[in-house]
Amino acid sequence: MAANNDSIGRTVTVTLLLCLVCSIIVSAAAVLLKDTQLKNKDLDRKKNILAAAKIDYQGKDVDALFNEKIIAKHVDLKTGKYVEKPSGYKDAKRAAKEPSLSTELTREQDIASIKRTANVMPVYLVNKDDALEKVILPVHGYGLWSTLYGFLALENDLNTVVGFGFYSHAETPGLGGEVDNPKWKALWPGKKIYAEGSMEPKIGLVKGTVVPGAPNAEFKIDALSGATLTSDGVTKLVQFWMGGNGFANFLTNLKAGES
Ligand SMILES: Cc1cc2nc3c(=O)[nH]c(=O)nc-3n(C[C@H](O)[C@H](O)[C@H](O)COP(=O)(O)O)c2cc1C
């Protein structure tokens, strides 16, 4: 006599087998796709660095373009000097979690709400005819819901913005997520980080529309409407990374022709 397909034993067996097969498929996909995922992540980082530097990568071999145009180095934030990556250093994000590779920020220092900074950070340079043309710096800090990660590119005066953009965040689409709006990003090129003779960042987002030519307009960018908290976060993260606990020492050295 045929066994009862609706018995509890059969139902449980089929369910368990189905779970086993599905978990094998998902695990295999995760393992097999890991390399592709890492490669895509690296490619995305390179695209974002090129985009901040206003180097058009559309329709081009991004790896080749990046290798041709960008010089990647590492900088000790305290001394502002170029260094080799310390042993055990994989990337800045992981280094910031490792006590031996990072520094805890005091509450007054931590305006970007990031708790710790990696002691050594990557920087990217674009040279033209053997002279510095642009420098691209990684920045991150807390918005409303998430840490925003991006790149800020400066001209060789080490003060004028070439481009700015985030490659990772979880702010609300349409509100804080408007940091990705090309119209908003287009407000950044030409803005200045520091006032003449100072290394205290003056740049920041302000409510309303910045009128070109108005007093201090070169330091002001329109805040995102309906997203004051994200906007404040963006101001603070830019000010942090351009300040004394960020890249100011490096930029000072670079300006003096030494690093
Ligand atoms: C569902 C939801 C999502 C929100 N997302 C953001 C956001 O991503 N960034 C932000 O600054 N404010 C966001 N807000 C609004 C803030 O709660 C707050 O009201 C706003 O920052 C005030 O900005 P305003 O003065 O420009 O209106 C969100 C509000 C709600 C209800």
The ligand as an SDF file (V2000), in Angstrom:
LIG
                    3D

 31 33  0  0  0  0  0  0  0  0999 V2000
   10.2130   59.0600    7.9440 C   0  0  0  0  0  0  0  0  0  0  0  0
   11.0830   60.2770    8.1280 C   0  0  0  0  0  0  0  0  0  0  0  0
   12.3310   60.2850    7.5670 C   0  0  0  0  0  0  0  0  0  0  0  0
   13.1910   61.3810    7.7350 C   0  0  0  0  0  0  0  0  0  0  0  0
   14.4250   61.3690    7.1830 N   0  0  0  0  0  0  0  0  0  0  0  0
   15.2560   62.4090    7.3990 C   0  0  0  0  0  0  0  0  0  0  0  0
   16.5760   62.4040    6.8630 C   0  0  0  0  0  0  0  0  0  0  0  0
   17.0360   61.4870    6.1750 O   0  0  0  0  0  0  0  0  0  0  0  0
   17.3590   63.4810    7.1620 N   0  0  0  0  0  0  0  0  0  0  0  0
   16.9370   64.5370    7.9290 C   0  0  0  0  0  0  0  0  0  0  0  0
   17.7060   65.4650    8.1760 O   0  0  0  0  0  0  0  0  0  0  0  0
   15.6830   64.5630    8.3780 N   0  0  0  0  0  0  0  0  0  0  0  0
   14.8300   63.5400    8.1420 C   0  0  0  0  0  0  0  0  0  0  0  0
   13.5730   63.5650    8.6340 N   0  0  0  0  0  0  0  0  0  0  0  0
   13.0920   64.8150    9.2320 C   0  0  0  0  0  0  0  0  0  0  0  0
   13.6290   65.0510   10.6060 C   0  0  0  0  0  0  0  0  0  0  0  0
   12.9390   64.2590   11.4860 O   0  0  0  0  0  0  0  0  0  0  0  0
   13.4650   66.5360   10.9550 C   0  0  0  0  0  0  0  0  0  0  0  0
   12.1290   66.8410   10.9700 O   0  0  0  0  0  0  0  0  0  0  0  0
   14.1410   67.3840    9.9240 C   0  0  0  0  0  0  0  0  0  0  0  0
   15.5050   67.1100    9.9290 O   0  0  0  0  0  0  0  0  0  0  0  0
   13.9210   68.8490   10.1700 C   0  0  0  0  0  0  0  0  0  0  0  0
   14.4040   69.4810    9.0060 O   0  0  0  0  0  0  0  0  0  0  0  0
   13.7740   70.8340    8.4400 P   0  0  0  0  0  0  0  0  0  0  0  0
   13.9560   71.8380    9.5380 O   0  0  0  0  0  0  0  0  0  0  0  0
   14.5950   71.1400    7.2250 O   0  0  0  0  0  0  0  0  0  0  0  0
   12.3440   70.5350    8.1230 O   0  0  0  0  0  0  0  0  0  0  0  0
   12.7310   62.4780    8.4830 C   0  0  0  0  0  0  0  0  0  0  0  0
   11.4650   62.4660    9.0420 C   0  0  0  0  0  0  0  0  0  0  0  0
   10.6370   61.3930    8.8820 C   0  0  0  0  0  0  0  0  0  0  0  0
    9.2650   61.3970    9.5080 C   0  0  0  0  0  0  0  0  0  0  0  0
  1  2  1  0
  2  3  1  0
  2 30  2  0
  3  4  2  0
  4  5  1  0
  4 28  1  0
  5  6  2  0
  6  7  1  0
  6 13  1  0
  7  8  2  0
  7  9  1  0
  9 10  1  0
 10 11  2  0
 10 12  1  0
 12 13  2  0
 13 14  1  0
 14 15  1  0
 14 28  1  0
 15 16  1  0
 16 17  1  0
 16 18  1  0
 18 19  1  0
 18 20  1  0
 20 21  1  0
 20 22  1  0
 22 23  1  0
 23 24  1  0
 24 25  2  0
 24 26  1  0
 24 27  1  0
 28 29  2  0
 29 30  1  0
 30 31  1  0
M  END
$$$$
